[in-house]
Amino acid sequence: MIAIWRARLRRWLAPGLGVALTVAWCVAGAPAPPAAAATTTIAVNGTQGGRTFDGIGAISGGGGNTRLLPDYPATQQQQILDYLFKPGYGADLQILKAEIGGDTNSTDGSESSIEHASGSINCGAGYEWWLMQQAKARNPNIKLYGLAWGAPGWIGSTFWSTNTINYIVAWLNCAASHGLTINYLGGWNERGYNISWYEQLRSTLNADGFSAVQIVGADSDWTIANDLVSSPTFASAVQIVGAHYPCGYLSSESSCPSTANAVATGKQLWASENGSQDFNGGAAAMARADNRDYLDGQMTATINWPIVAAIYPDLPFNTDGLIVANQPWSGQYAVGKQLWVTAQTTQFTAPGWTYINSASGYLQGTRGDGSYVTLKSPNRSDWSSIVETMDATAAQTVTYNITGGLSTGTVHVWSTNVNSASSSNWFVHSSDITPSGGSFSLTVQPGFVYSLTTTTGQGKGTAASPGPGTLALPYSDNFDSGTAGQQPRYLAQQQGAFEVEPCAGGHSGQCLQQQAAVKPIEWAGDANPYTIGGNLSWANYTVAADVLIQQAGAVQLLGRASTQKGFAPADIDAYYFQVANTGAWSTFRNNTSGTITTLASGTVAALGTGIWHHLALSLNGHTISGAIDGTTVGTVTDSTFTDGMVGLGVNGYQTDQFRQPVGDGPRLGHADRADHRGRQHRQVRGRQRQLQRQRHPRADVGLQRRRRAELDHRDRRHHPDQWLLYGHHRCRDRQRHPDRTVDLQRRSQPAVAAGERDAGQPGVRPVPG
């Protein structure tokens, strides 16, 4: 990160924010601390030290939590990225941990592998490269950390293999091709460790030019430390010991111990994953952990999961992170209190600073009164101290005595009132203090985080989010504007990899293809590949797509998809219409318990493989119907789910393609409903006329004449001037070419090929009702 002690910031004060200041050797007229306030004296001696600080970071991955951010409008996207990475603006993250994609669900979605099939490497796959580049562009000093949650299926039946090591090295080479240097590398997220695998990984990295990459083991718990202290070879392979949730999972994070063997390794200890809490509600726990990870367990880095909740609201943990950004169509986002608690450490320190153990501890020696940590910069002058009073019940006085060559100049105080719901009370420059003789005092209030520093350059971003909105309907996407190898706009894969590719089967343009041809090495529960998108408020609509079944198996359309069970992507509330290459079809209902209820089923002529077909799933009130190539094959009644998103999927790991998926919106307001029903009526009549022309071709001319009379009558009413000219030309043409009129009418009707009668154009296809 940019050295914050060299920056400059215009100073401003916001009085009355919970900090009362006094100078230790009394300045004339300065009020004395309240008599009832207990006092903690902190001796900040620059000759004293402790462990080296590695940073505060966050995780993109584990899975799919950043998915919607690339789809945001450019203005809001840049604002969000600034809040996350820009020094002196927001979270000012010091470590970015990114998932090494494996085509498998890793909590809120699956992240694409760079190598869906062995030997076929696409370094452009996924969005983590983009995010890391954006982070580096804002803060060149941010550290990057890669970790796998799963792996593509071609690797084999086990993660702990040479194939996986080669895959990770390929990922590192892809990073280099993007101009990115990976600083840290983990093994298999929360799945323990294999000693020989870590040793082989170390030797392979060294041999392949990645000796500077530090290995973190084992992104699980502290158990690995027991083997590290007993095996010198293993110890030489692992540089950092990283444990997850050392303060307890979804806890208040009041106590954050490591183990004696972890400390005995002599290695840097990290809370390599913390958090999993709401972007506002988790702020108090985060404030405790950011201090207590070091105080209790000598951990020098804390990494929050996740960085952002850029996921659909039906998914687990949908408000966890530093920012919630789940509306790319409107650009709306919300900056959480957790982001500003993060800033209370990151904007006042940098990796490479040193903890001062003698100036770190618990207020009044009691956990319940709060904690403090103090760090000094490499320039041996600047220092910062972070104080949290999450559990305190009364105001307290803190007195600082600065010695040992550290700066005794102006101390800048910033604070966040964690008990406040108003963002105006978060990350506020509350006061500046001029020490007297190297000492000063201040009164700290309950429920606050305070940062005291001799550095400058801190700041609070001012970008504001637009208001929320609804994804407009009609909505469609033919994928032609998508980027090959990437997920298309607004679709979020939950298992497998759904990426834009050139269409096969004689179809021009681009299509959506499921890319994982083999079941991956999974992290969360097993599931068939599928992707979802849209709005949870959608109720009555038709989702339709042209599909190309490329191997034996079945494709699926999902409707009214909503709640997904945590760590079980197969368990989701949704209706499905499934069609196999054999012609077997079924309409069924799934739920968060994984219970499949078949509502209707049957068989039509085999669809085969390599041939495009058109499928549609219509939901209107309690009526659900499925259609194949324009023919309705089954209609059922079910009232379980009333609204939800759309989805596309495959039953198995086939590389099937989709084109022109269509979603139709919810019931509209009264004024729009007439037009909505009018479109329904016109489309139904259009389909009826097509069928009539095919069955009774001689009646076609009469039908066209009646239709033309209707249009003429309408045009005469709405455009009388144009009609006079148009009528003149028509009359003239009939006089000059009487034999051509019928032929022109016939040729003006487009041919309708079998299987395309119900395809229409991408967009809304209303359900009659």
C-alpha positions in Angstrom: 0.0 0.0 0.0 1.1 3.6 -0.4 3.0 4.7 2.6 0.2 6.6 4.5 2.6 8.4 6.7 4.0 10.3 3.7 0.6 11.4 2.5 -1.1 14.7 3.3 -4.7 15.3 4.2 -6.6 18.5 4.9 -7.5 18.4 8.6 -11.0 18.8 9.7 -12.8 18.2 13.0 -16.3 16.9 13.9 -16.9 17.8 17.5 -19.3 16.0 19.8 -18.6 12.5 18.6 -17.8 10.7 21.8 -14.2 11.8 22.4 -13.3 14.0 25.3 -9.6 15.1 25.3 -7.3 16.3 28.0 -3.5 16.8 28.1 -1.8 14.8 30.7 0.2 17.7 32.0 -2.7 20.1 32.2 -3.1 22.9 29.7 -4.6 26.0 31.2 -8.4 25.8 31.2 -8.5 22.2 30.0 -11.2 20.2 31.7 -10.1 17.3 33.8 -11.4 13.7 33.1 -14.6 12.8 34.9 -13.7 11.5 38.3 -15.7 8.3 37.8 -13.9 7.3 34.6 -11.4 4.5 35.0 -8.0 5.1 33.5 -5.6 2.9 31.5 -2.1 4.2 30.9 -0.4 3.0 27.7 3.4 3.4 27.4 4.3 3.6 23.7 8.1 3.0 23.6 9.7 3.0 20.1 12.5 0.7 21.3 10.0 -2.0 22.1 8.6 -4.4 19.4 6.7 -7.5 18.6 5.6 -9.4 15.5 5.5 -7.9 12.0 2.0 -6.8 10.9 1.0 -8.5 7.6 -2.3 -6.8 6.9 -6.1 -6.8 7.0 -7.7 -8.3 3.9 -10.8 -9.8 2.4 -11.7 -12.8 0.2 -13.3 -12.9 -3.2 -14.3 -16.4 -3.7 -15.6 -19.3 -1.7 -17.8 -18.8 -4.1 -19.2 -16.4 -6.5 -19.6 -13.6 -4.0 -18.2 -11.0 -6.5 -20.2 -12.3 -9.4 -22.5 -9.4 -10.1 -19.9 -6.6 -9.6 -18.5 -6.9 -13.2 -22.0 -6.3 -14.5 -22.4 -3.0 -12.7 -22.7 0.3 -14.6 -19.2 1.8 -14.9 -19.7 4.7 -12.6 -21.0 2.7 -9.7 -18.6 -0.1 -10.3 -15.6 2.2 -10.0 -17.1 3.7 -6.8 -17.4 0.3 -5.2 -13.9 -0.6 -6.2 -12.6 2.7 -4.8 -14.4 1.9 -1.5 -12.7 -1.5 -1.3 -9.2 -0.7 -2.5 -8.4 3.0 -2.9 -6.0 4.2 -0.1 -7.4 6.9 2.1 -11.0 6.4 0.8 -12.6 3.3 2.2 -11.5 -0.2 3.4 -8.0 0.3 1.9 -7.6 -3.5 1.9 -4.0 -4.7 2.3 -4.6 -8.4 1.2 -6.9 -9.7 -1.5 -7.5 -13.4 -1.3 -9.0 -14.8 -4.5 -10.4 -18.2 -5.4 -8.6 -20.5 -7.8 -11.7 -21.5 -9.8 -12.7 -25.2 -10.1 -16.1 -25.3 -11.8 -17.7 -26.3 -8.5 -20.0 -24.5 -6.0 -18.0 -23.0 -3.1 -20.8 -21.4 -1.2 -22.8 -18.8 -3.3 -21.9 -20.1 -6.7 -19.2 -21.8 -8.7 -16.1 -20.0 -10.1 -14.8 -21.0 -13.6 -11.7 -23.0 -14.0 -8.9 -21.9 -16.3 -8.7 -25.5 -17.6 -12.1 -27.1 -18.1 -10.4 -29.9 -20.0 -6.9 -31.2 -19.5 -4.4 -29.2 -21.6 -7.0 -26.6 -22.7 -6.0 -23.5 -20.7 -8.0 -20.2 -21.0 -6.3 -17.6 -18.9 -9.2 -15.2 -19.4 -11.7 -17.4 -17.7 -13.5 -15.9 -14.6 -13.5 -12.5 -13.1 -10.9 -12.8 -10.3 -8.1 -11.6 -12.7 -10.1 -8.5 -13.4 -10.7 -7.9 -9.7 -7.1 -8.3 -8.8 -6.0 -5.9 -11.6 -8.5 -3.4 -10.3 -7.1 -3.7 -6.8 -3.5 -3.4 -8.0 -4.4 -0.3 -10.1 -5.6 1.4 -6.9 -3.1 0.1 -4.5 0.1 -1.3 -6.1 1.2 -2.5 -2.6 -1.8 -4.8 -2.0 -0.8 -8.4 -1.5 -2.5 -11.2 -3.5 -3.3 -14.7 -2.2 -4.7 -17.6 -4.2 -6.6 -20.6 -2.7 -8.6 -23.4 -4.3 -12.0 -24.6 -3.0 -12.3 -27.3 -5.6 -10.8 -28.4 -8.9 -11.9 -29.4 -12.4 -12.9 -33.0 -12.7 -10.2 -34.1 -15.2 -7.7 -33.9 -12.3 -9.0 -37.1 -11.0 -10.7 -38.5 -7.9 -8.4 -36.7 -5.3 -7.3 -33.1 -4.9 -4.0 -34.2 -3.3 -2.3 -35.1 -6.6 0.5 -34.0 -9.0 -2.3 -33.0 -11.5 -3.6 -30.4 -9.0 -0.1 -29.0 -8.4 0.4 -28.6 -12.2 -3.0 -26.9 -12.4 -2.1 -24.4 -9.7 1.2 -23.7 -11.4 -0.8 -23.1 -14.6 -3.0 -20.7 -12.6 0.2 -18.8 -11.4 1.4 -18.5 -15.0 -2.0 -17.1 -16.0 -1.7 -14.6 -13.2 1.7 -13.6 -14.6 0.1 -13.2 -18.1 -2.2 -10.6 -16.5 0.7 -8.7 -15.0 -0.1 -10.1 -11.5 2.3 -11.4 -8.9 0.8 -13.8 -6.4 2.4 -13.4 -3.0 0.7 -16.2 -1.1 -0.7 -19.6 -2.0 -2.9 -22.0 -0.1 -3.8 -25.7 -0.5 -7.4 -27.0 -0.3 -9.8 -24.7 1.6 -10.9 -26.2 4.9 -10.1 -29.8 3.8 -7.1 -30.4 6.0 -3.6 -31.1 4.5 -1.4 -33.7 3.0 2.2 -33.4 4.1 3.8 -34.9 1.0 1.6 -32.8 -1.3 2.7 -29.5 0.4 6.3 -30.6 0.2 5.9 -31.4 -3.5 4.1 -28.1 -4.1 7.0 -26.2 -2.5 9.7 -28.0 -4.6 7.6 -27.5 -7.8 7.1 -23.8 -7.2 10.9 -23.4 -6.6 11.7 -25.3 -9.8 9.2 -23.3 -11.9 10.3 -19.8 -11.0 7.8 -19.2 -8.1 10.2 -19.5 -5.1 9.0 -16.1 -3.8 5.5 -17.4 -3.4 4.8 -18.1 0.3 2.7 -21.2 1.1 0.0 -20.9 3.7 -1.0 -24.0 5.5 -3.6 -25.2 5.8 -6.5 -22.8 5.7 -8.3 -25.1 8.1 -7.4 -25.1 11.8 -4.3 -25.1 13.9 -3.7 -28.9 13.6 -1.0 -28.5 10.9 1.2 -26.8 13.5 1.6 -30.1 15.3 3.3 -31.6 12.3 5.2 -28.5 11.4 7.0 -28.5 14.8 7.9 -32.2 14.4 9.0 -32.3 10.7 11.8 -29.9 9.5 11.1 -30.9 5.9 7.5 -30.0 6.2 8.3 -26.9 8.1 10.5 -25.7 5.3 7.7 -26.2 2.8 5.2 -23.9 4.7 5.9 -20.3 5.4 2.7 -19.1 7.1 0.3 -21.0 9.4 -3.3 -19.9 8.5 -6.3 -21.0 10.5 -10.0 -20.2 9.9 -12.3 -18.7 12.4 -9.9 -18.8 15.4 -12.4 -16.6 17.3 -15.2 -19.1 16.6 -17.5 -19.4 13.7 -20.4 -16.8 13.7 -19.4 -15.8 17.2 -18.9 -12.5 19.0 -15.2 -13.0 18.4 -14.3 -12.0 21.9 -11.6 -14.6 22.4 -9.2 -15.5 19.5 -6.5 -18.0 20.6 -4.0 -19.9 18.6 -2.1 -22.9 20.1 1.2 -23.3 21.8 2.5 -25.4 18.8 1.4 -22.7 16.4 3.4 -20.1 18.3 6.3 -22.6 18.6 6.6 -22.9 14.8 8.1 -19.4 14.8 6.1 -18.7 11.7 3.7 -15.9 11.0 0.3 -16.9 12.2 -2.9 -15.7 10.3 -6.6 -15.7 10.7 -6.7 -16.6 7.1 -10.5 -16.5 7.1 -12.7 -14.7 9.6 -16.1 -13.1 9.3 -19.1 -14.6 7.5 -21.2 -11.9 9.2 -23.6 -9.2 8.0 -22.1 -6.1 6.5 -23.5 -4.0 9.3 -24.4 -6.5 12.1 -20.9 -8.1 12.1 -19.1 -4.8 12.8 -18.7 -5.3 16.6 -17.3 -8.8 16.1 -14.9 -7.6 13.5 -13.7 -4.8 15.7 -12.9 -7.3 18.5 -11.2 -9.7 16.1 -9.0 -7.2 14.4 -7.3 -6.5 17.7 -7.7 -9.8 19.6 -6.4 -12.0 16.9 -3.0 -10.5 17.8 -3.5 -10.1 21.5 -4.8 -13.7 22.1 -3.1 -15.7 19.3 -0.2 -13.5 17.9 -1.9 -13.5 14.5 -0.6 -10.8 12.3 -3.2 -10.9 9.5 -7.0 -11.1 9.5 -8.9 -11.8 6.3 -12.6 -11.3 6.1 -15.0 -13.5 4.2 -16.3 -12.2 1.9 -15.2 -9.0 0.4 -18.6 -8.1 -1.1 -22.1 -9.5 -1.3 -22.5 -9.1 -5.1 -24.9 -12.1 -5.3 -28.6 -12.6 -5.7 -30.7 -12.3 -2.5 -31.9 -15.9 -2.7 -28.4 -17.2 -1.9 -26.9 -17.9 1.5 -24.9 -15.2 3.2 -26.4 -12.6 0.9 -25.6 -9.6 3.1 -22.2 -10.7 4.3 -19.1 -8.7 3.4 -18.0 -5.0 3.3 -20.5 -3.9 0.7 -23.8 -5.3 -0.6 -24.1 -4.9 -4.4 -26.9 -7.1 -5.8 -28.6 -4.7 -8.3 -26.3 -4.3 -11.3 -29.3 -3.1 -13.4 -29.9 -0.1 -11.1 -26.3 0.4 -9.9 -27.6 0.5 -6.3 -25.2 -0.6 -3.5 -24.7 -0.2 0.2 -21.5 0.4 2.1 -21.5 -1.4 5.3 -20.3 -0.6 8.8 -17.8 -3.4 8.6 -16.0 -1.5 5.8 -15.4 1.4 8.1 -14.3 -0.8 11.0 -11.8 -2.3 8.6 -10.6 1.2 7.7 -10.0 1.9 11.4 -7.0 -0.4 11.1 -6.0 -0.3 7.4 -5.9 3.5 6.9 -3.5 3.8 9.9 -1.1 1.0 9.3 0.7 -0.9 6.4 2.1 -4.4 6.0 5.7 -4.2 7.4 4.7 -2.2 10.5 5.6 -3.7 13.8 3.4 -4.4 16.8 4.5 -2.9 20.1 3.6 -5.7 22.5 4.2 -3.5 25.6 1.6 -1.0 24.2 -1.0 -3.6 23.4 -3.5 -5.2 25.7 -6.9 -4.9 27.4 -8.3 -1.7 28.9 -7.9 -1.9 32.6 -6.6 -5.5 32.1 -10.2 -6.7 31.6 -11.7 -8.1 28.3 -15.0 -6.6 29.0 -13.7 -3.0 28.9 -12.2 -3.3 25.5 -8.8 -3.8 23.8 -6.0 -1.9 22.1 -3.0 -2.6 19.9 -0.2 -0.2 19.0 2.1 -0.4 15.9 5.1 1.6 14.7 6.1 2.3 11.2 9.4 1.2 9.6 10.5 4.9 9.7 10.8 4.5 13.5 8.9 7.7 14.0 5.2 7.3 13.1 2.9 5.2 15.2 -0.8 4.3 15.4 -3.0 2.8 18.1 -6.4 1.2 17.6 -8.8 1.0 20.6 -12.1 -0.9 20.7 -14.7 -0.6 23.5 -17.4 -3.0 22.1 -18.3 -4.4 25.5 -17.6 -1.5 27.8 -20.5 -0.1 29.8 -19.1 3.3 30.8 -16.7 5.9 29.6 -13.0 5.3 30.3 -9.9 7.5 30.2 -6.8 6.4 28.2 -3.5 8.1 28.8 -0.6 7.7 26.3 3.1 8.3 27.1 5.2 8.4 24.0 9.0 7.7 24.2 11.8 5.8 22.4 12.2 8.1 19.4 8.6 8.0 18.2 6.9 11.1 17.1 5.4 13.3 19.8 3.7 15.6 17.2 0.0 16.0 16.6 -2.1 12.9 17.1 -5.1 12.6 14.8 -8.1 10.7 16.2 -10.7 9.0 14.0 -13.7 7.0 15.4 -16.6 4.8 14.5 -19.7 4.6 16.7 -20.5 0.9 16.1 -23.7 1.2 18.1 -25.0 3.8 15.7 -27.1 3.0 12.6 -26.2 6.3 11.0 -23.3 6.3 8.5 -22.5 9.8 9.5 -21.1 8.4 12.8 -18.8 5.9 11.0 -15.2 6.7 10.4 -15.2 10.3 11.5 -12.1 12.5 12.1 -13.2 13.5 15.6 -10.2 15.5 16.9 -6.5 16.4 16.8 -4.4 16.3 19.9 -1.1 18.0 20.6 0.7 16.0 23.3 2.5 17.9 26.1 5.8 16.4 27.0 5.0 13.3 25.0 1.8 12.6 26.8 -2.0 13.1 26.4 -5.3 11.6 27.5 -8.6 11.1 26.0 -12.0 9.7 27.1 -13.4 6.8 25.1 -17.1 5.9 25.0 -18.6 2.4 25.0 -19.3 0.8 21.6 -16.6 2.7 19.6 -13.5 2.0 17.6 -10.8 4.7 17.8 -7.7 5.1 15.7 -4.9 7.4 17.0 -2.1 8.2 14.6 0.7 10.5 13.8 0.2 9.8 10.1 -2.0 11.7 7.7 -3.7 10.8 4.4 -6.8 9.2 5.9 -10.2 9.9 4.3 -13.8 8.9 3.9 -15.2 8.4 0.5 -18.2 10.5 -0.5 -19.6 8.6 -3.5 -23.3 7.9 -3.1 -25.3 5.1 -4.5 -28.3 5.6 -6.7 -31.7 4.3 -5.5 -32.8 0.6 -6.0 -34.7 -0.5 -9.0 -36.3 -3.6 -10.5 -34.8 -5.5 -13.5 -37.0 -4.2 -16.3 -39.1 -6.5 -18.3 -39.3 -7.6 -21.0 -35.8 -8.9 -20.7 -33.7 -11.2 -23.0 -30.2 -11.9 -24.0 -28.9 -13.6 -27.1 -25.4 -13.5 -25.8 -23.9 -11.9 -28.9 -22.7 -8.9 -26.8 -21.1 -11.2 -24.2 -17.3 -11.9 -23.9 -16.2 -15.3 -25.0 -15.1 -17.4 -22.0 -17.1 -15.3 -19.5 -20.4 -15.6 -17.8 -23.1 -13.5 -19.6 -24.6 -10.5 -17.9 -26.9 -11.1 -14.9 -26.5 -14.9 -14.9 -24.8 -16.5 -11.9 -23.6 -20.0 -12.2 -24.2 -22.2 -9.2 -22.5 -25.4 -10.3 -20.4 -26.1 -13.4 -19.3 -23.3 -15.7 -21.7 -21.5 -18.0 -19.8 -19.3 -20.4 -20.3 -17.5 -23.7 -19.0 -19.5 -26.7 -19.5 -19.5 -30.5 -22.7 -21.4 -31.3 -22.5 -24.9 -32.6 -25.0 -27.0 -34.6 -25.2 -24.5 -37.5 -26.5 -21.6 -35.3 -24.7 -18.3 -35.9 -23.6 -15.9 -33.2 -22.8 -16.7 -29.6 -24.4 -19.1 -27.2 -24.2 -20.0 -23.6 -22.4 -23.3 -23.1 -21.9 -25.5 -20.0 -18.2 -26.1 -20.1 -17.5 -28.7 -17.3 -17.5 -32.0 -19.2 -16.5 -34.0 -16.0 -17.9 -33.7 -12.5 -15.4 -31.5 -10.6 -13.7 -32.2 -7.3 -16.4 -30.6 -5.2 -16.3 -28.5 -2.0 -20.0 -27.9 -1.2 -22.7 -30.5 -1.8 -23.2 -32.3 -5.1 -25.5 -30.7 -7.7 -26.1 -30.7 -11.4 -24.8 -27.7 -13.3 -27.1 -24.7 -13.4 -27.1 -20.9 -13.6 -29.7 -18.4 -12.3 -30.6 -14.8 -12.9 -33.4 -12.2 -12.8 -35.6 -10.9 -10.0 -37.1 -12.6 -7.1 -40.3 -10.6 -7.5 -41.0 -12.1 -11.0 -44.2 -14.1 -10.8 -46.0 -14.9 -14.0 -43.8 -15.4 -17.0 -42.4 -17.7 -19.7 -38.8 -18.6 -19.7 -37.7 -20.0 -23.1 -34.6 -20.9 -24.9 -33.3 -22.6 -28.0 -31.2 -25.6 -26.8 -28.6 -27.8 -28.4 -28.1 -31.1 -26.7 -24.6 -32.1 -27.6 -24.3 -35.4 -25.7 -26.8 -37.9 -24.3 -28.5 -36.3 -21.3 -31.1 -33.7 -20.5 -31.4 -29.9 -20.4 -33.4 -27.9 -17.9 -35.3 -24.6 -17.6 -35.9 -23.3 -14.1 -38.7 -20.9 -13.1 -39.6 -19.2 -9.8 -36.2 -20.1 -8.4 -35.7 -18.6 -5.0 -34.2 -19.8 -1.7 -31.1 -22.0 -1.9 -30.0 -24.0 1.1 -26.5 -23.2 2.4 -23.7 -25.4 1.2 -26.3 -27.5 -0.8 -26.7 -26.0 -4.3 -28.9 -28.8 -5.4 -31.5 -27.9 -2.8 -33.3 -24.8 -4.2 -37.0 -23.8 -4.3 -37.8 -23.9 -8.0 -39.9 -25.4 -10.8 -38.1 -27.3 -13.5 -38.9 -28.3 -17.1 -36.5 -31.1 -18.1 -36.2 -32.6 -21.6 -33.8 -35.4 -22.6 -32.3 -36.2 -26.0 -34.5 -39.4 -25.9 -37.7 -37.3 -25.9 -38.5 -38.0 -22.2 -39.7 -34.8 -20.5 -40.9 -33.9 -17.0 -42.1 -31.0 -15.0 -41.0 -31.2 -11.4 -40.7 -29.1 -8.2 -37.6 -29.0 -6.1 -37.1 -27.4 -2.6 -34.5 -26.6 0.0 -34.8 -30.1 1.5 -33.8 -31.6 -1.9 -37.2 -33.2 -2.3 -38.1 -33.7 -6.0 -41.8 -33.9 -6.7 -42.7 -34.9 -10.3 -45.8 -32.9 -11.4 -46.0 -34.2 -15.0 -44.0 -36.4 -17.3 -44.1 -38.0 -20.7 -42.3 -38.8 -23.9 -42.2 -37.2 -27.4 -40.2 -38.2 -30.5 -36.5 -38.3 -29.7 -34.9 -34.9 -29.9 -31.5 -36.5 -30.7 -28.2 -34.7 -30.3 -26.6 -31.9 -32.4 -30.0 -30.5 -33.4 -31.5 -27.2 -32.1 -34.9 -27.3 -30.4 -37.0 -24.7 -28.6 -38.2 -25.2 -25.1 -40.5 -23.1 -22.9 -41.6 -23.2 -19.3 -44.7 -21.0 -18.6 -45.9 -20.1 -15.1 -49.2 -18.2 -14.8 -50.8 -18.2 -11.3 -51.0 -21.8 -10.3 -50.8 -23.1 -13.9 -47.4 -24.5 -15.1 -46.9 -25.8 -18.6 -44.0 -27.0 -20.7 -43.6 -26.8 -24.4 -41.2 -28.5 -26.9 -40.8 -26.9 -30.4 -44.0 -24.9 -29.9 -46.2 -27.8 -28.8 -47.4 -27.9 -25.2 -46.6 -31.3 -23.8 -47.9 -30.9 -20.2 -49.9 -28.6 -18.1 -50.2 -28.9 -14.3 -51.5 -27.0 -11.3 -49.3 -26.2 -8.3 -49.4 -23.4 -5.8 -46.2 -24.0 -3.9 -44.0 -21.2 -5.3 -45.5 -17.9 -6.5 -42.4 -15.9 -7.7 -38.7 -16.2 -8.3 -35.9 -16.0 -10.8 -35.2 -18.0 -14.0 -32.4 -20.5 -14.6 -30.8 -22.8 -17.2 -29.2 -26.2 -16.4 -28.2 -29.6 -17.5 -28.8 -33.0 -15.8 -25.3 -34.3 -15.8 -22.0 -32.9 -17.2 -22.8 -32.3 -20.8 -21.5 -29.4 -22.8 -25.0 -28.3 -24.0 -25.7 -24.9 -25.4 -28.5 -22.4 -24.9 -29.6 -19.5 -27.1 -32.1 -16.7 -26.7 -33.5 -17.4 -23.2 -36.6 -15.4 -22.7 -38.2 -14.1 -19.4 -41.6 -12.5 -19.1 -42.4 -10.2 -16.2 -44.7 -10.3 -13.3 -48.2 -9.0 -13.3 -48.1 -5.3 -14.2 -50.0 -2.3 -12.9 -53.5 -1.7 -14.1 -52.5 0.8 -16.7 -49.9 -1.5 -18.2 -51.9 -4.7 -17.8 -54.2 -3.7 -20.7 -51.2 -3.4 -23.0 -49.7 -6.6 -21.5 -53.0 -8.5 -22.3 -53.1 -6.8 -25.7 -49.7 -8.3 -26.5 -50.8 -11.7 -25.2 -53.9 -11.5 -27.5 -51.9 -10.5 -30.5 -49.3 -13.2 -30.0 -51.9 -15.9 -29.5 -53.8 -14.8 -32.6 -50.5 -14.7 -34.5 -49.8 -18.3 -33.6 -53.4 -19.3 -34.6 -53.0 -17.6 -38.0 -49.8 -19.4 -38.6 -51.4 -22.8 -37.9 -54.4 -21.8 -40.1 -52.2 -20.9 -43.0 -50.4 -24.2 -42.8 -53.6 -26.2 -42.6 -55.7 -24.2 -45.1 -53.3 -22.4 -47.5 -56.2 -21.2 -49.8 -57.8 -19.3 -46.9 -54.6 -17.4 -46.4 -55.5 -14.7 -49.0 -58.8 -14.0 -47.4 -57.3 -13.9 -43.9 -54.7 -11.4 -45.1 -57.4 -9.2 -46.7 -59.4 -9.1 -43.5 -56.2 -8.3 -41.6 -55.2 -5.5 -44.0 -58.7 -4.0 -43.8 -58.3 -3.9 -40.0 -54.9 -2.2 -40.3 -56.2 0.2 -42.9 -59.1 1.2 -40.6 -56.6 1.7 -37.7 -54.2 3.8 -39.9 -57.0 5.9 -41.2 -58.0 6.8 -37.6 -54.5 7.4 -36.3 -52.6 8.7 -39.4 -55.2 10.2 -41.9 -52.6 12.2 -43.8 -50.3 9.3 -44.3 -53.2 7.1 -45.2 -54.3 9.3 -48.1 -50.8 9.0 -49.7 -50.6 5.3 -48.9 -54.0 4.6 -50.3 -53.1 6.5 -53.5 -50.1 4.3 -54.0 -52.0 1.1 -53.3 -54.7 2.0 -55.7 -52.1 3.0 -58.4 -50.2 -0.3 -57.9 -53.4 -2.4 -58.3 -54.2 -0.6 -61.5 -50.7 -1.1 -63.0 -50.1 -4.7 -61.8 -53.4 -6.4 -61.0 -51.8 -9.9 -61.2 -49.0 -9.2 -58.7 -51.1 -8.3 -55.7 -52.0 -11.8 -54.5 -48.5 -13.1 -55.2 -46.9 -10.2 -53.2 -49.3 -10.9 -50.3 -48.3 -14.5 -50.3 -44.5 -13.8 -50.5 -44.7 -11.2 -47.8 -45.5 -13.9 -45.2 -42.3 -15.4 -43.8 -41.8 -19.2 -43.9 -42.2 -20.9 -40.6 -39.9 -23.8 -40.1 -40.9 -26.8 -38.0 -39.7 -26.2 -34.4 -39.6 -22.4 -34.8 -43.4 -21.7 -34.6 -43.1 -20.7 -30.9 -39.6 -19.3 -30.8 -40.4 -15.7 -31.6 -37.9 -13.0 -30.8 -35.8 -12.7 -27.6 -38.0 -10.9 -25.1 -41.2 -11.2 -23.2 -43.5 -14.0 -24.2 -46.6 -13.4 -22.0 -48.7 -16.1 -20.5 -52.4 -15.8 -21.4 -54.6 -15.1 -18.4 
